[in-house]
Amino acid sequence: MAQVLEFKLPDLGEGLTEAEIVRWLVEVGDVVAIDQPVVEVETAKAMVEVPCPYGGVVTARFGEEGSELPVGAPLLTVAVGATDASSAAPVGDGAAAEEPSGGSGSGSGNVLVGYGTGAPAARRRRIRPERNTASAAPAAPAVPAAVSAPGRPAPVAVGEVNGRQGPVAVVSPLVRRLARQHEIDLRGLTGSGPDGLILRADVDSAIRQAGQATEAATRTAAEPVVAEASTAVASPSAAGAAAPATAERIPLRGVRGAVADKLSRSRSEIPDATCWVDADATELMAARAAMNAASGLSGGPKVSVLALLARICTAALARYPELNSTVDTAAREIVRLPGVHLGFAAQTERGLVVPVVRDAHTRNAESIGAEIARLTELARTGKLSPAQLTGGTFTLNNYGVFGVDGSTPIINHPEAAMLGVGRIMPKPWVHQGELAVRQVVQLSLTFDHRVCDGGTAGGFLRYVADCVEQPAVLLRTL
């Protein structure tokens, strides 16, 4: 006999608490195999295809495309045993509210944090408080009688369990913070999630309703004044005037929300300072052209300007390790890091992301360039994993691609510094005592003033500028 198992949104790593459904990959009634991707979700870190640890018939899906679900919320239910195509893979507590009592199937071994397809986990009995089920729950999609999904309790008013006040049913701390920011009383909301769980969509809806109520009150108060003015002066153009436009509200969520939180934290926690210098990059561009010409003859890959600048940064950090560090505020210690994991800012359709080149200090310019190209392509297609977006120790930001000369970068918390690079363009420059047209670039370094003083930061920036102006300086460290 078929069993209906519930698959919940697993922890996708890096402490993420929620994800947005981008695209469903299966429909109700489809047959899925063990570890088949069933939904594509977007977290604050990356786009992820989530595999289902069960094999069987999809009996229900929870959440529309574009909606957000907290970790642990149901994604879908699967009727195991409804087909002979596959069998259920026993999972841990984080994956299902109900588990087969005698699961004997074996899974592929694929694991996301919070669930896997390994050996059966011991079933633990869960005691849940009774909830008000007077309201009828939405009907589940039709499935064969032998595999119909078990009934789910209807959502109840949050804060009230059996007529008494109880804890607010909110899992996500982001939802709580959003409610606090907009002065929304969570106890007055009815959650649309399982067992009355309040989701971000519920808070967003309450915020919109509050805004509409305020707008309606303002419009009502203004109507007598408008009516009086229109009576006094009749204007043909006024009769056809369009209604005042309302401001567009764009939720800060996903990548954009994560970036906003990180930048705000950087500004609030890090006492940063910025120094900058103009450098003559003519020789660097000539050296790059010569390197790529040689690569063309040998069939090797070309080296980008960003790769050369990244290699210069790793050499500079070897001389000034203070800038490859972080601050442990709890212990009141500066932690100098043993290796350089170089992040570089990349603008994508999903927003700004910072992929990380691991162990950049052990790579040459060609290796760094190849890794930058690989990570950039993954960023553009939204396929970067959370691990590829975290763990950086220093960031290189090439904002010259936007056609600007200078900027004051915001440090990528918890790092201690970021080097910004403007556009390289012809400018008048004094070269060997004469005025000439040279390729000039502005370099700017933003640093955490807790880890070093201006002398160290200036020394780092000057060394980078010297390598840009005279690439032979870098040869001594290769």
C-alpha positions in Angstrom: 0.0 0.0 0.0 1.3 3.5 -0.9 2.5 5.9 1.8 2.4 9.6 1.3 5.6 11.3 2.6 6.2 14.9 3.0 9.4 16.5 1.8 10.4 19.8 3.5 12.7 22.5 2.3 16.1 21.5 3.6 18.8 23.8 5.1 20.8 24.7 2.0 23.9 25.7 4.0 25.6 28.8 5.2 22.9 29.5 7.8 20.2 30.4 5.3 16.8 30.5 6.8 14.5 30.8 3.7 14.4 30.5 -0.1 12.3 31.8 -2.9 10.6 29.3 -5.3 11.8 30.3 -8.8 10.5 27.4 -10.9 8.8 24.1 -10.2 10.4 21.2 -12.2 7.6 18.7 -11.6 3.8 18.8 -11.7 1.2 17.1 -9.4 0.8 13.6 -10.7 4.3 13.3 -12.1 6.4 10.3 -11.3 9.8 11.3 -9.7 12.8 9.2 -9.0 15.0 9.3 -5.9 17.2 12.4 -5.9 15.5 13.9 -9.0 15.5 17.7 -8.9 11.9 18.9 -8.2 12.2 22.6 -7.7 14.6 25.5 -8.4 15.0 27.9 -5.5 16.9 31.1 -5.0 18.6 31.9 -1.7 20.5 34.9 -0.6 23.6 33.1 -2.0 22.8 31.3 -5.2 20.2 29.5 -7.4 19.9 25.8 -6.3 18.0 22.8 -7.7 16.6 20.9 -4.8 16.5 17.0 -5.2 13.8 15.0 -3.6 14.9 12.1 -1.5 11.8 10.1 -2.3 10.7 8.2 -5.4 7.0 8.0 -6.3 4.0 10.1 -7.5 3.9 13.8 -6.6 0.5 14.3 -4.8 0.8 18.0 -3.8 3.0 21.1 -4.1 3.3 23.8 -1.5 4.1 27.4 -2.6 3.7 29.2 -5.8 6.6 30.4 -8.0 7.8 33.7 -6.6 6.8 32.9 -3.0 9.3 32.4 -0.1 9.4 29.5 2.2 11.3 29.1 5.5 13.6 26.2 6.0 11.6 23.3 7.3 8.4 24.3 5.5 6.7 21.6 3.3 7.7 21.6 -0.4 5.7 18.7 -1.7 4.3 15.3 -0.9 5.1 12.1 -2.7 3.1 8.9 -2.7 5.7 6.1 -2.3 4.8 2.8 -3.6 2.2 4.2 -6.1 4.5 3.1 -8.9 7.1 0.5 -9.4 9.6 3.0 -10.7 11.4 3.7 -7.4 11.1 3.3 -3.7 11.4 5.7 -0.9 14.7 6.7 0.6 14.5 7.0 4.4 15.6 10.4 5.6 16.3 12.3 8.8 14.0 14.3 10.9 14.6 17.5 8.9 13.0 16.1 5.7 9.5 14.7 6.7 6.9 15.1 9.3 6.0 11.4 8.8 8.4 8.6 8.1 7.8 5.0 7.0 7.9 2.7 10.0 9.8 0.0 8.2 11.6 1.8 5.4 14.1 -0.6 3.8 14.8 1.3 0.6 18.3 2.7 -0.1 19.1 6.1 -1.5 21.9 7.5 -3.7 23.7 9.1 -0.8 23.2 12.7 -2.0 22.9 15.0 1.0 21.9 18.6 1.6 22.1 20.0 5.1 19.1 18.7 7.1 18.3 15.6 5.0 20.0 12.8 3.1 19.4 9.4 1.6 21.4 7.3 3.9 20.4 4.7 6.5 17.0 4.9 8.2 16.8 7.3 11.1 15.1 6.3 14.3 11.6 7.5 14.3 10.8 10.0 17.1 7.4 10.7 18.3 6.4 14.3 18.1 3.9 15.8 20.4 2.1 18.8 18.8 -0.4 21.0 20.5 -4.0 20.7 19.2 -5.0 23.4 16.9 -8.3 24.9 15.9 -9.5 23.0 12.9 -12.9 24.6 12.5 -11.8 26.3 9.3 -11.7 24.0 6.3 -8.3 23.5 4.8 -7.7 23.9 1.1 -8.4 20.7 -0.9 -5.3 18.8 -2.0 -5.0 17.9 -5.7 -6.8 14.7 -6.7 -4.8 11.5 -6.5 -5.7 7.8 -6.5 -7.6 6.7 -3.4 -4.8 4.5 -2.3 -2.3 7.3 -2.3 -4.3 10.3 -1.1 -2.4 12.8 1.1 -3.2 12.8 4.8 -5.4 15.7 5.9 -3.6 18.9 7.1 -5.0 21.1 9.9 -6.3 24.5 8.7 -4.3 27.6 9.5 -5.3 29.3 12.8 -4.9 32.8 14.2 -1.3 33.2 15.4 -0.9 33.6 19.1 -4.0 31.6 19.9 -4.0 27.8 20.6 -7.1 26.2 21.9 -8.5 29.7 22.8 -5.4 30.6 24.8 -2.4 32.9 23.9 0.6 31.0 22.8 3.9 31.6 21.1 3.9 33.4 17.7 4.3 30.8 14.9 7.3 32.3 13.2 10.4 30.4 12.1 12.4 33.0 10.2 14.2 35.7 12.1 14.0 37.8 8.9 10.2 37.7 9.1 10.3 38.9 12.7 12.7 41.8 11.8 10.5 42.8 8.9 7.5 42.9 11.1 9.3 45.0 13.7 10.5 47.5 11.1 7.0 48.1 9.8 5.3 47.9 13.3 3.3 44.8 12.4 1.8 42.9 15.3 2.5 39.2 14.5 -0.2 38.1 16.9 -2.8 39.8 14.8 -1.9 37.8 11.6 -3.1 34.5 10.4 -0.3 32.4 9.0 -0.7 30.9 5.5 2.0 28.3 6.2 1.6 24.8 7.6 0.0 24.7 11.0 -0.5 28.5 10.9 3.1 29.3 10.3 3.6 33.0 9.4 5.5 33.4 6.2 7.2 36.5 4.8 4.3 36.7 2.3 1.9 37.2 5.2 3.9 40.1 6.6 4.3 41.6 3.1 0.5 41.5 2.7 0.0 43.1 6.1 2.4 45.9 5.1 0.6 46.5 1.9 -2.8 46.6 3.6 -1.5 49.0 6.2 -0.1 51.2 3.4 -3.4 51.1 1.5 -5.3 52.0 4.6 -3.1 55.0 5.3 -3.4 56.1 1.6 -7.2 55.7 1.7 -7.4 57.8 4.9 -5.2 60.5 3.4 -7.3 60.5 0.2 -10.5 60.7 2.2 -9.2 63.7 4.2 -8.2 65.5 1.0 -11.5 65.0 -0.9 -13.4 68.0 0.6 -10.5 70.3 -0.3 -10.4 69.0 -3.8 -14.1 69.2 -4.2 -14.1 72.8 -3.0 -11.3 73.8 -5.3 -13.0 72.1 -8.3 -16.3 74.0 -7.6 -14.5 77.3 -7.4 -12.5 76.8 -10.7 -13.8 74.5 -13.3 -10.9 73.3 -15.5 -11.3 71.0 -18.6 -7.9 69.7 -18.0 -8.6 68.8 -14.4 -11.4 66.5 -15.5 -9.1 64.4 -17.5 -6.2 64.5 -15.1 -4.7 61.1 -14.3 -4.7 59.8 -10.7 -1.5 60.5 -8.8 1.1 57.8 -9.3 2.0 55.6 -6.3 5.5 54.7 -5.4 6.8 51.3 -6.4 7.9 49.0 -3.6 10.6 46.5 -4.3 11.2 43.8 -1.6 14.8 43.5 -0.4 15.2 39.8 -0.6 17.3 37.2 -2.2 20.7 38.4 -3.4 19.8 42.0 -3.1 18.6 41.6 0.4 21.7 39.8 1.5 23.9 42.4 -0.1 22.0 45.2 1.7 22.4 43.5 5.0 26.1 42.9 4.5 26.8 46.4 3.4 24.9 47.9 6.3 26.8 45.7 8.7 30.1 46.7 7.2 29.3 50.4 7.5 28.0 50.0 11.1 30.8 47.8 12.4 34.0 48.7 10.5 35.8 52.0 10.9 36.9 52.3 7.3 39.2 54.8 5.6 40.1 55.2 1.9 43.3 56.3 0.1 43.8 56.4 -3.6 46.5 57.1 -6.2 46.7 57.5 -10.0 49.0 55.1 -11.8 50.5 55.0 -15.3 49.3 51.6 -16.6 51.0 51.9 -20.0 53.7 49.4 -19.2 51.2 46.9 -17.7 49.1 47.0 -20.8 52.1 46.5 -23.0 53.2 43.6 -20.9 49.8 42.0 -21.1 49.8 42.4 -24.9 53.1 40.7 -25.1 52.0 37.9 -22.8 48.8 37.3 -24.9 50.8 37.4 -28.1 53.1 34.7 -26.8 50.0 32.7 -25.6 48.6 32.9 -29.1 51.6 31.4 -30.5 51.6 28.5 -28.0 47.8 28.1 -28.0 47.5 29.1 -24.4 44.7 31.2 -22.8 44.9 34.9 -22.8 45.5 36.8 -19.5 43.0 39.5 -18.5 43.9 42.8 -16.8 41.9 41.7 -13.8 44.0 38.6 -13.5 47.2 40.6 -13.5 45.8 43.0 -10.9 44.8 40.0 -8.8 48.3 38.6 -9.0 49.7 42.0 -8.0 47.3 42.0 -5.0 48.5 38.6 -3.8 52.1 39.8 -4.0 51.2 43.0 -2.1 49.4 41.0 0.6 52.5 38.9 1.1 54.3 42.1 2.0 51.5 43.6 4.0 49.7 40.7 5.7 47.8 43.1 8.0 45.3 43.7 5.2 44.6 39.9 4.8 43.0 39.7 8.2 39.7 40.0 10.1 38.7 41.4 13.5 37.3 39.1 16.2 35.3 41.6 18.1 34.2 39.2 20.8 37.9 38.3 21.7 39.2 41.8 20.8 41.8 40.3 18.5 43.1 40.8 15.0 43.2 37.5 13.2 45.8 37.4 10.4 44.8 34.7 7.9 47.3 32.2 6.5 46.1 32.1 2.9 44.6 34.6 0.4 41.1 33.7 -0.8 40.6 36.5 -3.3 37.0 37.7 -4.0 36.1 39.8 -7.0 33.0 41.8 -7.5 30.8 40.6 -10.4 27.6 42.3 -11.6 24.9 39.9 -12.7 21.2 40.0 -13.5 20.5 38.8 -10.0 22.6 41.6 -8.5 26.1 42.0 -7.2 27.9 38.9 -6.2 31.5 38.2 -5.0 32.9 34.9 -6.1 36.0 33.7 -4.4 39.2 32.4 -6.0 40.5 29.9 -3.4 44.2 29.9 -2.5 45.0 32.7 -4.9 48.4 33.2 -3.3 49.5 29.8 -4.7 48.4 30.6 -8.3 50.0 32.5 -11.2 48.3 35.1 -13.3 47.2 32.5 -15.9 45.6 30.2 -13.2 43.9 33.1 -11.5 42.5 34.3 -14.8 41.1 30.9 -15.7 39.4 30.6 -12.3 38.0 34.1 -12.6 36.6 33.3 -16.0 35.0 30.0 -14.7 33.4 31.7 -11.7 32.2 34.6 -13.7 30.4 32.3 -16.1 28.7 30.5 -13.2 27.7 33.8 -11.7 26.0 34.9 -15.0 24.1 31.7 -15.1 23.1 31.8 -11.4 24.9 28.5 -10.7 27.4 29.6 -8.1 27.2 27.5 -4.9 27.1 29.1 -1.5 30.6 27.8 -0.8 31.9 29.7 -3.9 30.5 33.0 -2.6 31.9 32.8 1.0 35.2 32.7 2.8 37.0 35.5 1.0 39.9 37.3 2.8 40.4 40.2 0.4 38.3 41.7 -2.4 39.2 43.2 -5.8 36.6 45.5 -7.3 37.0 46.5 -10.9 34.3 49.2 -11.3 36.2 50.6 -14.3 34.0 48.3 -16.5 31.1 50.7 -15.7 33.1 53.6 -17.2 33.9 55.4 -14.0 37.3 56.5 -12.7 37.0 56.4 -9.0 35.0 55.1 -6.0 35.1 54.5 -2.3 34.4 50.8 -2.0 32.6 49.4 1.0 34.5 46.6 2.7 33.1 43.1 2.2 32.5 42.2 5.9 34.3 40.5 7.7 37.3 41.3 5.5 39.7 44.1 6.3 40.3 45.7 2.9 39.1 46.1 -0.7 41.1 47.4 -3.7 39.0 49.4 -6.3 40.2 49.8 -9.9 38.8 52.5 -12.2 38.8 52.6 -16.0 42.2 52.6 -17.8 42.1 55.5 -20.3 44.5 57.8 -22.2 45.4 60.9 -20.2 48.1 63.6 -20.3 50.9 62.4 -18.0 54.4 63.6 -17.3 56.7 60.7 -18.5 60.4 61.0 -18.3 60.2 64.7 -17.8 58.0 65.3 -20.8 54.2 65.6 -21.3 52.8 62.5 -23.0 49.6 60.6 -23.5 49.7 57.6 -21.2 47.2 54.9 -20.1 46.2 56.0 -16.6 44.2 54.3 -13.9 43.0 55.3 -10.5 43.5 52.8 -7.6 41.6 53.2 -4.4 42.0 51.1 -1.2 39.4 51.0 1.6 40.7 49.5 4.7 39.7 48.7 8.3 41.5 51.2 10.4 41.5 48.7 13.3 43.9 46.3 11.6 46.5 48.9 10.5 47.3 52.6 10.2 47.6 54.8 7.2 51.3 54.0 6.7 50.6 50.3 6.1 47.7 51.0 3.8 49.7 53.6 1.9 52.6 51.2 1.6 50.3 48.5 0.2 48.7 50.8 -2.3 52.0 52.3 -3.4 53.4 48.8 -4.0 50.4 47.9 -6.2 50.8 51.2 -8.1 54.6 50.5 -8.6 53.8 47.0 -10.0 51.2 48.6 -12.4 53.7 51.2 -13.6 56.7 48.9 -13.7 55.6 45.2 -14.0 59.3 44.2 -13.6 58.8 45.1 -9.9 56.5 42.1 -9.7 59.0 39.7 -11.3 61.2 39.9 -8.1 58.4 38.1 -6.2 57.5 35.4 -8.8 
